[in-house]
Amino acid sequence: MRKRSLQEIENEHANNPVTGLFPVVLILDNLRSLHNVGSVFRSAEAMGVKELFLCGYTGHPPQRDLHKSALGAEFRLPWKAFPSTLDAIHHAKELGYRVVALEQTHDSTPLQEFTWTGEALALVLGNEVHGVDDEALKTISEAIEIPQWGTKHSFNVVVSAGIVLWHLRWALNFSNNGN
């Protein structure tokens, strides 16, 4: 067994474009860590996310610490800055996106029970400490959460993004291929 080289991986992806095949945008609600923002850029780009909406005081390129985590993904993945998360949610709804919060609410759906068939989806990821803003939640009719069994009851926002994006990508491939 040997690892594939970066050049082999890049060549494989150059012949297999994924642009437009994963109609998901991520709405980042006042993330305070540039390292988290950069890591979301990197994970989102790797999963083929369409765009990032950076809200409130969420840092945006160019930022040295963001770039350190993003490893150049911030140059490949489109993004827009919004004054508030509410502005980004309204924009996503105007574009026809189904807006879903990743948050532990009284009526959130466990991730494994969430039904998604590939329609345009905007996923709101909350602040590292406070989660999705309460005023923003009032404008969203759906929430999903990742079931957890430990005593901490939360993941880092980047870990959460990665889990949900992988699950959505898998679900979309499964529903389209009938496997």
SELUM-952051 format. One record per residue (C-alpha): x, y negated, z negated; residue number from 1; residue in three letters. Coordinates in steps of 0.1 Angstrom, whole numbers, plus 2048, in hexadecimal, padded with zeros to 3 digits. Layout:
X; Y; Z; NUM; ala
...
This chain:
800; 800; 800; 1; met
80C; 7DD; 808; 2; arg
7FD; 7BB; 804; 3; lys
7F1; 7A8; 823; 4; arg
806; 789; 82A; 5; ser
7F6; 767; 829; 6; leu
7FB; 765; 84F; 7; gln
7E9; 786; 854; 8; glu
7CB; 77A; 840; 9; ile
7CA; 758; 851; 10; glu
7CB; 76A; 874; 11; asn
7AF; 780; 86A; 12; glu
799; 762; 85F; 13; his
7A3; 74E; 87E; 14; ala
792; 768; 893; 15; asn
774; 76B; 87C; 16; asn
765; 748; 875; 17; pro
74B; 746; 85A; 18; val
740; 721; 85E; 19; thr
71B; 71D; 85B; 20; gly
714; 741; 851; 21; leu
711; 73A; 82C; 22; phe
6F8; 71D; 827; 23; pro
701; 714; 804; 24; val
70B; 6F3; 7F5; 25; val
718; 6EF; 7D1; 26; leu
70D; 6D1; 7BD; 27; ile
727; 6CA; 7A2; 28; leu
716; 6B7; 785; 29; asp
730; 6A1; 774; 30; asn
74D; 6BA; 771; 31; leu
767; 6AA; 75B; 32; arg
785; 6C0; 765; 33; ser
797; 6B9; 786; 34; leu
7A6; 6DC; 783; 35; his
782; 6EA; 782; 36; asn
778; 6D5; 7A0; 37; val
796; 6E0; 7B3; 38; gly
790; 705; 7AB; 39; ser
76B; 701; 7B6; 40; val
778; 6F3; 7D7; 41; phe
78F; 711; 7DB; 42; arg
775; 72B; 7D1; 43; ser
759; 71B; 7E6; 44; ala
76F; 718; 805; 45; glu
77A; 73D; 801; 46; ala
755; 747; 800; 47; met
74B; 732; 81E; 48; gly
736; 718; 80B; 49; val
729; 6FD; 823; 50; lys
730; 6DE; 80D; 51; glu
735; 6D0; 7EA; 52; leu
722; 6B4; 7DB; 53; phe
737; 6A3; 7C0; 54; leu
722; 690; 7A7; 55; cys
727; 675; 78D; 56; gly
749; 675; 77F; 57; tyr
753; 696; 790; 58; thr
775; 68F; 79E; 59; gly
77A; 691; 7C4; 60; his
797; 691; 7DC; 61; pro
7B1; 684; 7DD; 62; pro
7BC; 68E; 7BA; 63; gln
7DD; 69F; 7B2; 64; arg
7CE; 6B6; 797; 65; asp
7B1; 6BF; 7AE; 66; leu
7C9; 6C7; 7CA; 67; his
7DE; 6DC; 7B3; 68; lys
7C0; 6F4; 7AD; 69; ser
7B0; 6F1; 7D0; 70; ala
7D0; 6FA; 7E3; 71; leu
7C4; 6E6; 801; 72; gly
7A0; 6F3; 801; 73; ala
795; 6CE; 7FB; 74; glu
7A1; 6C7; 81F; 75; phe
78D; 6E4; 82E; 76; arg
76C; 6E2; 81B; 77; leu
755; 6C4; 822; 78; pro
74A; 6B0; 803; 79; trp
735; 692; 7FB; 80; lys
736; 67C; 7DB; 81; ala
715; 672; 7CB; 82; phe
710; 659; 7AF; 83; pro
6FB; 672; 79C; 84; ser
6F0; 696; 79C; 85; thr
6CC; 68A; 7A1; 86; leu
6D7; 678; 7C1; 87; asp
6E8; 698; 7CE; 88; ala
6C9; 6AD; 7C5; 89; ile
6B2; 695; 7D8; 90; his
6C9; 696; 7F6; 91; his
6CA; 6BC; 7F6; 92; ala
6A4; 6BD; 7F4; 93; lys
6A1; 6A4; 811; 94; glu
6B7; 6BB; 826; 95; leu
6A1; 6D9; 81E; 96; gly
6B6; 6EB; 805; 97; tyr
6A7; 701; 7EA; 98; arg
6B7; 6F2; 7CA; 99; val
6C0; 70A; 7AE; 100; val
6D2; 703; 78E; 101; ala
6EB; 71B; 77F; 102; leu
6E0; 716; 75B; 103; glu
6D3; 729; 73D; 104; gln
6AF; 71D; 73A; 105; thr
690; 72C; 72A; 106; his
684; 738; 74C; 107; asp
6A4; 73E; 760; 108; ser
6A7; 75D; 775; 109; thr
6C3; 776; 76F; 110; pro
6DB; 774; 78D; 111; leu
6D5; 798; 796; 112; gln
6B0; 792; 799; 113; glu
6B3; 771; 7AE; 114; phe
6A4; 775; 7D0; 115; thr
6B6; 762; 7ED; 116; trp
6B2; 76B; 811; 117; thr
6CB; 752; 820; 118; gly
6B7; 731; 821; 119; glu
6CA; 711; 81A; 120; ala
6D3; 712; 7F5; 121; leu
6E1; 6F6; 7DF; 122; ala
6EF; 704; 7BE; 123; leu
6F4; 6EB; 7A2; 124; val
712; 6F2; 78B; 125; leu
712; 6E0; 76A; 126; gly
72B; 6CD; 755; 127; asn
744; 6E3; 742; 128; glu
736; 6DA; 720; 129; val
711; 6CF; 725; 130; his
707; 6E3; 743; 131; gly
6EF; 6D6; 75D; 132; val
6E2; 6B3; 753; 133; asp
6BF; 6B4; 743; 134; asp
6B1; 699; 75B; 135; glu
6BE; 6AD; 779; 136; ala
6AE; 6CD; 76B; 137; leu
68C; 6BB; 76B; 138; lys
68E; 6B8; 791; 139; thr
698; 6DD; 797; 140; ile
67E; 6F8; 796; 141; ser
695; 716; 795; 142; glu
6B3; 721; 780; 143; ala
6C8; 740; 781; 144; ile
6E0; 74D; 766; 145; glu
6FB; 766; 764; 146; ile
6F4; 781; 74A; 147; pro
70F; 783; 72F; 148; gln
715; 79C; 713; 149; trp
730; 78B; 6FE; 150; gly
72D; 772; 6E2; 151; thr
738; 753; 6F6; 152; lys
719; 752; 70D; 153; his
72A; 73D; 728; 154; ser
743; 73F; 743; 155; phe
75A; 723; 750; 156; asn
748; 711; 76D; 157; val
761; 71E; 786; 158; val
75C; 742; 77B; 159; val
737; 73D; 77C; 160; ser
739; 72E; 79F; 161; ala
74E; 74C; 7AB; 162; gly
737; 766; 79C; 163; ile
718; 756; 7AC; 164; val
727; 74F; 7CE; 165; leu
734; 773; 7D0; 166; trp
712; 780; 7C6; 167; his
700; 769; 7E0; 168; leu
718; 773; 7FB; 169; arg
713; 798; 7F3; 170; trp
6ED; 794; 7F2; 171; ala
6ED; 782; 813; 172; leu
702; 79D; 824; 173; asn
6ED; 7B8; 814; 174; phe
6CC; 7A9; 820; 175; ser
6D9; 7A2; 843; 176; asn
6EA; 7C4; 848; 177; asn
6D0; 7DA; 837; 178; gly
6EB; 7ED; 824; 179; asn
